[in-house]
Amino acid sequence: MSTHIIQYEVKPDQAEENQRLVEAVFAQLKAEKPQGLHYATFRMEDGVSFVHLVAYDDDDADPLRPLAAFQAFQQNVADRVVAPAQRGAATLVGSYGFLGE
């Protein structure tokens, strides 16, 4: 299993559009229920920063990228963000009652 954290800041006038696109991804995930994916997105209190947590059961499979809603989210991301997203691999140290545990 691999886990990644993606952080970025959007332009203030793009925050609502970014959230709408993220919500569309979750709507498609809810409808299609792909296996092996654990995903959460947070909008920070500043209103323009977003954090995505994504984990894959199978490192060779990515059920997120083929989704039409995710492709729409990715399409104009450079126009929405202040700077490129920071992405890093993360290792779970501990968790309690988080993400369906």
Rosetta blueprint (number, residue, H / E / L):
1 M L
2 S E
3 T E
4 H E
5 I E
6 I E
7 Q E
8 Y E
9 E E
10 V E
11 K L
12 P H
13 D H
14 Q H
15 A H
16 E H
17 E H
18 N H
19 Q H
20 R H
21 L H
22 V H
23 E H
24 A H
25 V H
26 F H
27 A H
28 Q H
29 L H
30 K H
31 A H
32 E H
33 K L
34 P L
35 Q L
36 G L
37 L E
38 H E
39 Y E
40 A E
41 T E
42 F E
43 R E
44 M L
45 E L
46 D L
47 G L
48 V L
49 S E
50 F E
51 V E
52 H E
53 L E
54 V E
55 A E
56 Y E
57 D L
58 D L
59 D L
60 D L
61 A L
62 D L
63 P L
64 L L
65 R L
66 P L
67 L L
68 A H
69 A H
70 F H
71 Q H
72 A H
73 F H
74 Q H
75 Q H
76 N L
77 V H
78 A H
79 D H
80 R H
81 V E
82 V L
83 A L
84 P L
85 A L
86 Q E
87 R E
88 G E
89 A E
90 A E
91 T L
92 L L
93 V L
94 G L
95 S L
96 Y L
97 G L
98 F L
99 L L
100 G L
101 E L
